[in-house]
Amino acid sequence: MYNEMYPELDNPKGSLSATNVIDEYALSELNLITPEATISLKAMMIELSYYEDIFNCSTSGHVLIKDSISLIDKLGLCGNEFLKLTFKRNPKAKDEYSRYFRVYRVSERIQDNNFTETYSLHFCSEELFLSEQIKISKSYKNKQISFIIDDVLNNYLKIPKNRINIDESEGLYDLIIPFKKPFEAINWITNIAQPFGKEGADFLFFENQDGFNFLSLQKLYEKKPYSKYAYNVHNAGRLEGGSTATTTDELSRSLTGIKSYKFIDTFDSLYGVVTGAFSNTVRVVDPVTRETKEVKFDYKKYFENSSNLNGSPAIGFVKNRLGKYPYENYQAVFKTVQSNTRQKKAKHLEKTPSEFANDIMAEVFVPYRTAQLALATYSRARIVLSGDPNLSVGKVIEAYFPSNESNSGKYLITSVRHIIDAKMRYEVVVEIAKNSYSKKYPSNETNAEYTKAKKGEK
């Protein structure tokens, strides 16, 4: 199943003869829970996949089943069932993952023979299922965005406090949620939230194994790396420093080793231009006060005053043939937005300030969020690791690629797929991204031919 999505897993580079030992797991529970009975699916499982994505509000997955007892008909499965999943790295490990999920779909149901059939059970967080069933109409006056999100999660979705992780946001707002689903409302107001003491509006709302999170990208970038991973060509005879490899060395090294990797995007400067990652302009218009204001996003200034994963910018600062640096092309992306900037302080309205809402600060969240989200995934890679239940989106790791030094450094985990199969193999496919580099790009233009090419000369 997963080989179709990730062909590089068919024969991972640097795989070990000890792989079967490294990838073993302990699947304690894979239980299908119905209103009338609970049944274990461990003996029927062919493959299990569990997904997390930092740009998605909930976790999900599917389990491929080989059924010889007509489970669907006997239990009357209809989408009201739950799945309990509990697994860990090996029987002696302490880092166990355990969670209930809602089973919402059966797909790819194929009759293998007269006695067995194969199908996939798809599951998701119960909170996603609930969010699709209700809508919210509620006003909030003089409240932080973080307070509003906490209220929605607590009072509408009834999520336990220990599964909610929220960073406090800056600013007080007067907002009305206009008949929106809970997750829809949260994603809507997340766009305008600003972190304390940081530039921009880079909050994300997502679920991982710890629960539901409302966190700033810059705060995530400041986290201590969860672990270090390195790719080495195995069985080459020698390790770093010239020592001879032994079976123990190989096994120990592969526990934190990268089995295979693929750089999805090393850089894309055209994408950076058209998305406004390096420079953009927003014209803010207030229809009440008839004031307008233009705000320019300058990547160089932002980089120097913000938190980043690595120490060097994502692009070299070289002028184009028009004499502009990448961070000075403000017309590359130009937006016009409506705002209520300073309405309460307008001279002809200052006697009735209570009739006007708090400033939504469009001149801050629109230009900065436009750039910050584009930069968050500017450089991406996909790596394959031995199974680890603690690998989760929102964590920072260090990845080292000896033949690709410029791509080594700190990365943010943006998506995770835990893959467990019946052959006792447990692997994790991890997508990682970074907004900066550990190695600085050259900015001095000393090559005469480069200058000639830039000017378009023959």
C-alpha positions in Angstrom: 0.0 0.0 0.0 2.5 2.6 1.1 4.9 1.6 -1.7 2.5 3.1 -4.2 2.7 6.5 -2.6 6.4 6.4 -1.7 8.2 4.3 -4.4 11.6 5.0 -2.6 10.4 2.6 0.1 10.6 -0.4 -2.2 14.3 -0.6 -1.7 15.4 2.0 0.8 18.9 3.3 0.4 21.2 2.2 3.2 18.9 -0.5 4.5 20.4 -3.0 7.0 20.4 -6.7 7.4 19.3 -5.9 11.0 16.2 -4.0 9.8 13.8 -6.6 11.0 15.1 -6.2 14.5 15.1 -2.4 14.4 11.6 -2.1 13.0 9.8 -4.5 15.3 6.9 -3.1 17.3 4.4 -4.0 20.0 0.8 -3.6 18.8 -1.0 -3.9 22.1 -4.5 -3.0 20.9 -6.2 -2.7 17.6 -9.8 -3.1 18.8 -13.0 -2.4 16.9 -15.5 -1.1 19.3 -19.3 -1.2 18.5 -22.3 -0.5 20.7 -22.7 -4.2 21.3 -19.2 -5.7 21.2 -15.4 -5.2 21.0 -13.3 -7.3 18.7 -9.6 -7.4 18.1 -8.4 -6.8 14.5 -4.7 -7.6 15.1 -5.0 -11.1 13.5 -6.7 -9.6 10.4 -4.5 -6.5 9.9 -2.4 -6.3 6.8 -1.2 -2.8 7.2 -2.0 0.2 9.5 -1.3 3.9 8.7 -1.7 6.8 11.1 -1.4 10.4 9.8 -0.6 13.8 11.3 -0.3 17.1 9.4 0.6 20.5 10.9 -1.7 22.1 8.3 -4.7 19.9 9.2 -6.9 20.3 12.2 -7.2 16.5 13.0 -5.4 13.2 12.8 -6.6 10.3 10.7 -5.6 6.9 9.3 -6.7 3.6 7.8 -6.2 -0.1 8.4 -6.2 -2.7 5.7 -8.1 -5.8 6.8 -8.2 -9.3 5.5 -11.6 -10.6 6.7 -12.7 -14.2 6.7 -15.6 -13.9 9.2 -17.8 -11.3 7.4 -17.1 -8.7 10.1 -19.0 -5.9 8.4 -22.3 -7.9 8.2 -22.1 -9.7 11.5 -21.4 -6.5 13.5 -23.6 -4.3 11.4 -20.9 -1.7 10.8 -22.3 1.6 9.6 -19.9 4.4 10.8 -20.9 4.6 14.5 -17.9 2.5 15.6 -14.7 3.4 17.3 -11.1 2.0 16.9 -8.7 1.8 19.8 -5.1 1.9 18.7 -2.2 1.2 21.2 1.3 0.6 20.0 4.9 1.2 21.0 8.4 0.7 19.6 8.9 -2.7 21.2 7.5 -4.7 24.1 10.0 -3.2 26.6 9.6 0.4 25.5 7.9 3.0 27.7 6.9 5.4 24.9 3.5 4.0 24.1 0.8 5.7 21.9 -2.8 5.0 22.7 -5.9 6.7 21.3 -9.6 6.2 20.4 -10.7 7.1 16.8 -14.0 7.2 15.0 -14.4 4.7 12.1 -16.2 6.6 9.4 -15.7 4.7 6.1 -15.1 1.4 4.5 -13.4 1.5 1.1 -11.6 -0.8 -1.5 -13.8 -3.7 -0.5 -12.6 -6.7 -2.7 -13.8 -10.3 -2.6 -10.6 -12.4 -2.6 -12.3 -15.8 -2.8 -15.4 -17.5 -1.4 -14.1 -17.1 2.2 -12.2 -13.9 2.5 -12.4 -10.2 1.5 -10.0 -7.3 1.8 -11.0 -3.7 2.7 -9.8 -0.6 4.4 -11.3 0.9 7.6 -10.8 4.6 7.6 -10.7 6.4 10.9 -10.3 10.0 12.2 -10.5 12.0 15.4 -14.0 12.0 17.0 -13.6 15.8 17.3 -13.5 16.1 13.5 -16.7 14.1 13.3 -18.4 16.3 15.9 -17.2 19.5 14.3 -19.0 18.6 11.1 -22.3 18.1 12.9 -22.7 21.5 14.7 -22.4 25.2 14.0 -21.6 28.2 16.2 -23.1 31.6 16.3 -21.6 33.6 19.1 -20.1 37.1 19.7 -17.0 37.8 21.6 -16.1 41.3 22.9 -12.7 42.4 23.9 -11.2 38.9 23.9 -8.0 37.3 22.8 -8.0 34.9 19.9 -6.5 32.3 22.1 -9.4 32.7 24.6 -12.0 32.3 21.8 -10.3 29.1 20.5 -10.1 27.6 24.0 -13.8 28.4 24.5 -14.8 26.6 21.2 -12.7 23.5 22.1 -13.9 23.3 25.6 -17.6 24.3 25.4 -18.6 23.1 22.0 -16.4 20.1 21.3 -16.0 19.1 25.0 -12.3 18.3 24.6 -10.5 17.6 27.9 -8.2 20.3 29.2 -5.2 18.0 29.1 -5.5 17.6 25.3 -5.5 21.3 24.6 -2.2 23.2 24.1 -2.7 26.9 23.4 -0.1 29.8 23.1 -1.5 33.1 24.3 -2.1 35.5 21.5 -1.6 39.3 21.5 -4.4 41.8 21.1 -8.1 42.1 22.0 -10.8 41.6 19.4 -14.5 42.0 19.0 -15.6 39.1 16.8 -18.7 37.3 15.8 -18.6 33.7 14.7 -21.3 33.7 12.0 -22.8 30.2 12.0 -19.6 28.3 11.3 -18.5 24.8 12.2 -16.1 24.7 15.2 -13.0 23.8 13.2 -14.0 26.1 10.4 -14.4 29.0 12.8 -11.0 28.2 14.5 -9.2 28.1 11.1 -10.9 31.4 10.2 -9.8 33.4 13.2 -6.3 31.7 13.4 -5.4 33.8 10.3 -5.5 37.0 12.3 -3.8 35.9 15.5 -0.5 37.4 16.5 2.1 35.9 18.9 3.3 37.8 21.9 6.7 39.4 21.4 7.0 38.1 17.8 6.5 39.7 14.4 3.6 38.7 12.1 0.7 36.4 12.3 2.0 32.8 12.1 -0.3 30.7 14.3 -1.3 27.2 13.2 -4.1 25.1 14.6 -3.4 21.3 14.3 -3.8 18.0 16.1 -1.0 15.7 17.0 -0.5 12.8 19.4 -0.5 15.2 22.4 -3.9 16.8 21.4 -5.0 20.0 19.8 -2.5 22.8 19.4 -2.8 26.5 18.7 0.9 27.5 18.3 3.1 30.1 16.6 5.5 28.9 14.0 8.2 31.1 15.5 7.6 29.5 19.0 7.9 26.1 17.4 11.2 27.1 15.7 12.6 27.9 19.2 12.0 24.4 20.5 15.0 22.2 21.4 15.4 19.5 18.7 13.8 16.2 19.6 16.6 14.2 18.1 19.4 14.2 15.5 19.2 12.0 12.4 21.9 11.3 9.9 22.1 9.5 6.6 25.0 7.2 6.0 25.6 4.6 3.3 25.5 1.4 5.4 27.8 -1.5 5.1 30.5 0.7 3.5 33.0 -0.7 5.9 33.8 2.4 7.9 32.0 4.9 10.1 32.7 8.6 10.5 36.2 9.1 11.9 37.5 6.0 10.1 36.6 3.3 12.6 35.6 -0.1 11.3 31.9 -0.9 11.3 30.6 -3.8 13.4 27.2 -5.3 13.7 26.6 -3.4 17.0 27.8 -0.2 15.4 25.4 -0.7 12.5 22.5 -1.4 14.7 23.1 1.5 17.1 23.7 3.9 14.2 20.5 3.0 12.4 18.3 3.6 15.4 18.8 7.4 14.7 19.6 6.9 11.1 17.8 8.0 8.0 16.9 5.0 5.9 16.1 6.9 2.7 15.4 10.5 1.8 14.1 12.7 -1.0 14.3 16.4 -1.3 10.9 17.6 -2.4 11.9 21.3 -2.8 15.5 22.4 -2.2 14.5 26.0 -3.2 12.1 27.6 -5.5 12.8 31.3 -5.9 9.9 31.9 -8.4 7.5 30.4 -5.9 9.0 32.8 -3.3 8.3 35.7 -5.6 4.8 34.9 -6.7 3.7 34.0 -3.1 5.1 37.2 -1.6 7.6 35.3 0.6 10.4 37.8 0.1 8.4 41.0 -0.4 4.8 42.0 -0.8 2.5 45.1 -0.3 -0.9 45.4 1.3 -3.1 48.4 0.9 -5.5 48.8 3.9 -8.7 50.7 3.3 -11.1 51.9 6.0 -14.5 52.7 4.4 -15.6 54.6 7.5 -12.7 56.9 8.1 -11.8 56.9 4.4 -8.2 56.4 5.4 -5.8 54.2 3.4 -2.4 52.8 4.3 0.2 50.8 2.5 2.3 48.2 4.4 5.3 46.6 2.8 6.8 43.3 3.9 10.6 43.2 3.7 12.1 39.7 4.1 15.6 41.0 5.1 14.2 43.1 8.0 11.9 40.3 9.0 14.6 37.6 9.1 16.8 39.8 11.2 14.0 40.3 13.8 12.3 36.9 13.9 12.9 33.4 15.1 14.2 31.0 12.4 15.3 27.4 12.4 18.7 28.1 11.0 21.1 31.1 10.9 21.1 32.1 7.2 18.3 33.5 4.9 16.5 31.3 2.4 17.8 33.3 -0.5 21.0 35.2 -1.5 20.7 39.0 -1.5 21.8 39.9 -5.0 20.3 42.7 -7.1 18.3 42.0 -10.3 18.8 43.9 -13.5 16.4 46.6 -12.3 18.7 47.3 -9.3 16.4 45.7 -6.7 17.2 43.1 -4.1 14.7 40.2 -3.6 13.2 41.9 -0.5 12.6 45.2 -2.4 10.2 43.9 -5.1 7.1 45.0 -3.3 4.9 45.0 -6.3 5.4 41.2 -6.9 2.3 40.6 -4.7 -0.1 43.4 -4.1 -3.3 43.0 -2.1 -6.1 45.4 -1.1 -8.0 44.6 2.1 -10.7 46.3 4.2 -9.9 47.1 7.8 -11.2 49.2 10.7 -7.8 50.8 11.5 -8.1 53.5 14.2 -11.9 53.9 13.8 -12.3 54.5 17.6 -9.8 57.4 17.5 -11.1 59.1 14.4 -12.0 62.8 15.3 -15.6 62.7 14.1 -16.2 59.3 15.8 -14.3 59.6 19.1 -17.4 60.5 21.1 -18.9 57.1 20.5 -16.0 54.7 20.5 -18.1 51.9 21.9 -20.0 51.7 18.6 -16.8 50.5 16.8 -15.0 47.2 17.1 -11.4 46.8 18.1 -8.8 47.1 15.3 -8.3 43.7 13.6 -4.8 44.8 12.5 -5.1 43.8 8.9 -2.0 45.7 8.1 -0.1 43.3 10.2 -1.6 39.9 9.7 -2.2 40.0 5.9 1.4 40.9 4.7 3.2 38.9 7.3 1.0 35.8 7.2 1.3 35.8 3.4 5.0 35.6 3.7 5.3 33.4 6.8 3.2 30.5 5.5 5.1 30.5 2.2 8.5 30.5 4.0 7.4 27.8 6.4 7.6 25.2 3.6 10.1 26.8 1.3 12.6 23.9 1.5 11.1 20.4 2.1 12.3 16.9 2.3 10.8 13.5 3.0 12.7 11.0 5.1 12.1 7.4 6.2 13.0 6.4 9.8 12.7 3.4 11.9 9.4 3.4 14.0 9.2 5.8 16.8 5.8 6.7 18.4 7.2 10.0 19.7 7.7 11.4 16.2 5.0 14.0 15.8 4.2 17.1 13.9 5.3 20.4 15.5 8.6 18.9 16.7 12.0 20.2 15.5 14.7 17.7 14.5 18.2 18.0 13.2 18.9 16.2 9.9 22.3 15.7 8.3 23.0 14.6 4.8 26.8 14.2 4.2 26.5 14.6 0.4 24.1 17.5 0.7 25.7 19.8 3.3 23.7 22.8 2.4 20.5 20.9 3.1 21.6 19.8 6.6 20.4 21.6 9.7 17.2 22.1 11.7 13.8 21.1 10.3 10.2 21.3 11.5 8.2 18.2 11.2 5.2 19.1 9.1 3.6 15.7 8.5 4.0 12.2 9.8 2.8 8.8 8.6 3.4 5.8 11.0 3.3 2.6 9.0 2.8 -0.8 10.7 2.4 -4.0 8.8 1.8 -7.7 9.6 5.4 -8.6 8.8 6.6 -6.9 12.0 7.8 -3.8 10.2 7.3 -0.3 11.8 8.5 2.7 9.8 7.7 6.4 9.9 7.6 8.5 6.8 8.3 12.1 7.8 7.9 15.3 5.9 10.2 18.1 7.2 10.5 21.7 6.2 12.7 24.7 7.0 12.5 28.4 6.4 16.2 29.1 6.5 19.6 27.5 5.9 22.6 26.7 8.0 24.9 27.8 5.1 24.8 31.4 3.8 24.2 32.0 0.1 26.8 34.3 -1.6 25.7 37.9 -2.1 28.9 39.3 -3.6 28.7 39.6 -7.3 32.3 39.0 -8.5 31.6 36.9 -11.6 31.6 39.2 -14.7 29.7 36.6 -16.7 27.0 36.4 -14.1 26.5 40.2 -14.4 26.4 39.8 -18.2 23.8 37.0 -17.9 21.7 39.0 -15.5 21.5 41.9 -17.9 20.5 39.7 -20.7 23.5 40.5 -22.9 24.5 38.3 -25.8 
